[in-house]
Amino acid sequence: MSVLAELPGVRPVRFEVGEPLPPGAGQADVLIPGFQAGARAITYLPQLPNLKLVQLLSAGAESWIGKVPDGIMLANCRGAHGGSTAEWVMAALLTIYREMREFAAAQADRRWDLHKTDTLQGKRVLTIGAGDLGNQLKRRLEAFDAHVTMVGTTAREGVHGVAELPQLLGDHDAVVLMVPVTPKTVGMVDAEFLSQMADSAVLVNAARGSVVVTDDLLAELRSGRLRAALDVTDPEPLPSDHPLWTAPGLLLTPHVAGTCARNFERAYAVAASQIAMFAAGEKPANLVRGEY
């Protein structure tokens, strides 16, 4: 409320999901759903006849695409969570290559397990997703002396097109997924995709669980040919009896890549900048177009 109240021409009204809209909210031009509000916030759309913009606090917009009536703009929070997500990817890769879990287990057993590990230095990392998240990761990887190849929907300077993936997958030590959920990305990482990855390569999913075909990944993990780090799963939350919990070669976290200190502060800073553009009669820069 304090951040939005500072914007010229903006009068914020706070609402709680699941409760009736407070007085004055029905005249709103902009709706900012809370984190994880999803479908519950969508139910308010019929009560907002003046609505012109839905401004999300997340980078992902899959819960809203196709649910917003024509004439209402949808904007994500690109720029708020890229750094945090890239940081999680770095932590995952370093944990795997430097065997931090194995050393933690040795510590618990009071074993002095002195041995040589792998390193992120010199690794060839294929980053699928060339938006804010992908570029944030590229900057961090290069600081660790890794070699980064970027892939986007279409080829452009410094970025390969997604059609080139079959030729690229086998030449990289790690493949990082940082794409939005679209009809083209759901299930894109299937048995064929995984079979094209190099032996002992690491698949890192920092996108959404539905981008990966879970059973196909499980088959590769069980064979020992590939390793993986997942912050997202399909299904999610992961049921306690799901085989992913015990899959070999897997580092698993519960969708926390962007869940860290000051994430609300960063999200509302981006949201405020988007709404300031809208209030000035401009189109917000983060309008969702389904590209990556």
LINUR-V80106 format. One line per field, one symbol per residue. phi: phi as a letter, one per 40 degrees, with the letter a starting at -180 (. if undefined). psi: psi as a letter, one per 40 degrees, with the letter a starting at -180 (. if undefined). A space follows every 10 residues. Layout:
# LINUR-V80106
phi=???
psi=???
This chain:
# LINUR-V80106
phi=.cccccccgb bcbcbbcgbc ccdgcccccb bbccdgcfcc cdccdccbcc cbabbccbcc bccbcgbcdd gbcbbcbdhc bccccccccc ccccccccfc cccccccccf bcccacbcac dgccbcbchb cdcccccdcc ccccgcbbbc bbdbcadgbc ccccddccdc cbcabbcbbc cbdcccgccb dcdcccccdg cbcbbbbadc cbcdcccdcc cccgcbbabb bbbbcacccc ccccdbccgb bbbcfbdcca dgcccccccc dccccccccc gbcdcbdcbg ca
psi=ddddeehheh hihiihheii hihddeeidh hgiihedbdd ddeedeegde hehhhieidh ededheehii ehihiafhed eddddddddd dddddddefd ddddddddef hgghiiiaid heihhhhhhf addddddddd dddefihhhi hadiiihehi ideeddedde eidihhhfii hidddhedga dddddeiihe ihhhhebide dhhddddddd ddeediiihh eiihihihid eieddehifh hhigfedegi hfdddddddd ddddddddde eihidfhhee i.
